[in-house]
Amino acid sequence: MRLAKHEGALSVEDGKGAMLEPRENMKVYSGYQMQTEETSFAWIDLDSVKLAKMDETSEVEIQKENKDLELRLKSGGLFFYVAEPLEDDETMKVSTSTIIVGIRGTSGWVEAESEEQSSVYILEGTVEIHTEEEAEPILLSGGNKAVVTHGEDANVQISVSAFPAVDIPEYVVEEVEQNEELAGEIFEMSGLDVPNAYAAG
């Protein structure tokens, strides 16, 4: 795993709490935490087919044990793109305070709005969404979002609906624009014309 690049201000902390100077192609390990400031972004290559991009004012912790990878989104937004399906013995998750998103080969982004609410948007492919309270996972496919809210008395509300291209944040649009194959797959599965997201709106 490595920090491919970053723009703007980024803080990096290792698993022992030591602050590190971020640099291009810097190796990152389990326990590392990264935090972007305003108008700042970070690209993380998890391996040759797994990419994550942090939105501005976001905080992520990386946890990896053998072939089990988890990106803990503490605040902000995180785009993910897994170009090839995971092997049978691999797992990849993006988690927040309210949900766990199981990813096997797809693209989308997760937003941690608060301790009580998170959202998952899927561009193409299908993910499994888990909450601590719900025994059965929810399947979410391209073109759909799920908003998970924890209310009082541990009451969990999950709202699933389609979303328009104009809802796609600019930091995600920029990544899809640079990948014609991915843009085509998204359009084929969900009808979302991401490169022209704002023009279509």
C-alpha positions in Angstrom: 0.0 0.0 0.0 1.2 3.5 -0.8 0.3 7.1 -0.8 0.4 7.7 -4.5 0.1 11.4 -4.3 -1.6 14.3 -2.5 -2.7 17.9 -3.2 -2.8 20.5 -0.5 -2.3 19.8 3.2 -2.2 16.2 4.4 -1.3 14.8 7.8 0.0 11.2 8.1 0.3 9.4 11.4 1.8 5.9 11.8 0.4 3.1 13.9 2.4 4.3 16.9 1.1 7.9 16.7 4.2 9.5 15.2 3.6 12.2 12.6 5.2 11.5 9.2 6.0 13.9 6.3 3.8 12.8 3.4 5.5 12.2 0.0 4.7 10.7 -3.3 4.7 6.9 -3.4 5.2 6.7 0.3 4.6 3.3 1.7 1.7 3.0 4.2 1.0 0.2 6.6 -1.8 -1.0 8.9 -2.6 1.5 11.6 -1.7 4.5 9.5 -4.1 7.5 9.7 -4.4 10.3 7.2 -6.3 13.6 7.3 -6.9 16.1 4.6 -7.5 19.8 5.1 -9.8 22.1 3.0 -9.1 22.0 -0.8 -6.8 19.0 -0.1 -7.0 15.5 -1.5 -5.0 12.2 -1.2 -4.8 9.2 -3.5 -4.0 5.8 -1.9 -3.0 2.8 -4.0 -4.1 -0.2 -2.0 -2.6 -2.5 -4.6 -2.4 -2.6 -8.4 -6.2 -2.8 -8.9 -7.6 -1.0 -5.8 -7.6 2.7 -5.5 -9.0 5.1 -2.9 -9.2 8.9 -3.0 -9.8 11.0 0.0 -12.0 14.1 -0.3 -11.1 17.3 1.4 -11.6 17.6 5.2 -11.6 13.8 5.5 -10.0 11.4 7.9 -9.2 7.7 7.2 -7.5 4.9 9.2 -6.1 1.9 7.4 -6.3 -1.6 8.9 -4.9 -4.6 7.2 -4.3 -8.2 8.4 -3.1 -10.7 5.8 -5.7 -10.4 3.0 -8.3 -8.5 5.0 -8.3 -4.8 4.4 -10.5 -2.2 6.1 -10.6 1.6 5.5 -12.2 3.3 8.5 -13.7 6.6 7.4 -13.9 8.8 10.5 -15.1 11.9 8.7 -15.6 13.3 5.2 -15.7 11.3 1.9 -13.8 8.4 0.3 -14.0 7.3 -3.3 -13.1 3.7 -4.1 -12.5 1.8 -7.3 -11.7 -1.9 -7.4 -10.9 -2.7 -11.1 -10.9 -6.5 -10.7 -13.0 -8.8 -8.4 -11.3 -9.8 -5.2 -9.9 -13.3 -4.8 -12.1 -15.7 -2.7 -9.8 -15.3 0.3 -9.6 -11.5 0.2 -11.9 -9.0 1.9 -12.1 -5.2 1.5 -14.4 -3.0 3.6 -15.0 0.7 4.1 -16.5 1.4 7.5 -17.9 4.4 9.3 -19.5 4.8 12.8 -22.8 3.5 11.4 -22.1 1.0 8.5 -19.7 -1.5 7.0 -19.5 -1.7 3.2 -18.2 -4.9 1.8 -16.5 -4.4 -1.6 -15.5 -7.1 -4.0 -15.1 -5.3 -7.4 -17.0 -2.0 -7.9 -16.7 1.8 -7.6 -18.5 4.4 -5.6 -17.9 6.6 -2.6 -18.8 6.7 1.1 -19.6 9.8 3.1 -19.4 10.0 6.9 -21.7 13.0 7.6 -21.7 12.6 11.4 -21.5 10.0 14.2 -25.2 9.2 13.6 -25.4 9.2 9.8 -23.4 7.8 6.8 -24.2 7.4 3.1 -23.0 5.0 0.4 -23.2 5.8 -3.3 -22.5 3.0 -5.9 -21.5 3.9 -9.4 -21.2 0.4 -10.8 -21.1 -3.1 -9.4 -22.8 -4.3 -6.2 -21.7 -4.0 -2.5 -23.0 -5.5 0.8 -24.0 -3.0 3.5 -23.9 -4.2 7.1 -25.0 -2.6 10.3 -24.5 -3.9 13.8 -28.2 -4.0 14.4 -29.2 -5.8 11.1 -28.4 -9.4 10.8 -28.9 -9.6 7.0 -26.8 -7.4 4.7 -28.4 -5.1 2.2 -27.2 -5.4 -1.4 -26.7 -2.0 -3.2 -26.0 -1.8 -6.9 -24.9 0.9 -9.4 -27.0 4.0 -9.5 -28.3 3.7 -6.0 -27.4 5.1 -2.6 -28.1 4.1 0.9 -28.4 6.5 3.8 -28.0 4.9 7.2 -29.1 6.9 10.3 -28.8 5.9 13.9 -31.6 7.4 16.0 -32.4 7.2 19.6 -32.7 3.9 21.4 -30.3 2.3 18.8 -33.0 2.7 16.2 -31.5 2.3 12.7 -33.1 3.8 9.6 -31.8 2.7 6.1 -33.1 4.6 3.1 -32.3 3.3 -0.4 -32.9 5.3 -3.5 -31.5 6.1 -6.9 -29.4 9.2 -7.3 -28.8 11.6 -10.3 -25.4 12.3 -11.8 -25.5 15.9 -10.4 -25.2 14.4 -6.9 -21.7 13.0 -7.7 -19.1 15.2 -6.0 -16.4 16.9 -8.1 -13.5 14.9 -6.6 -15.2 11.6 -7.8 -16.1 13.0 -11.2 -12.5 13.9 -11.8 -11.4 10.3 -11.3 -14.0 8.9 -13.6 -13.2 11.4 -16.3 -9.7 10.1 -16.5 -10.8 6.5 -16.9 -12.9 6.0 -20.1 -13.4 2.3 -19.4 -14.8 2.9 -16.0 -17.0 5.8 -17.3 -18.4 3.4 -19.9 -19.1 0.6 -17.3 -20.9 3.1 -15.0 -23.0 4.4 -17.9 -23.9 0.8 -19.0 -24.9 -0.3 -15.6 -26.6 2.7 -14.1 -27.1 5.2 -16.9 -25.0 7.8 -15.1 -23.0 9.9 -17.5 -20.4 10.9 -15.0 -18.0 13.0 -17.3 -21.0 15.2 -18.2 -22.6 15.0 -14.7 -23.0 18.8 -14.2 -23.8 19.5 -17.9 -26.7 17.0 -17.7 -28.0 18.7 -14.6 
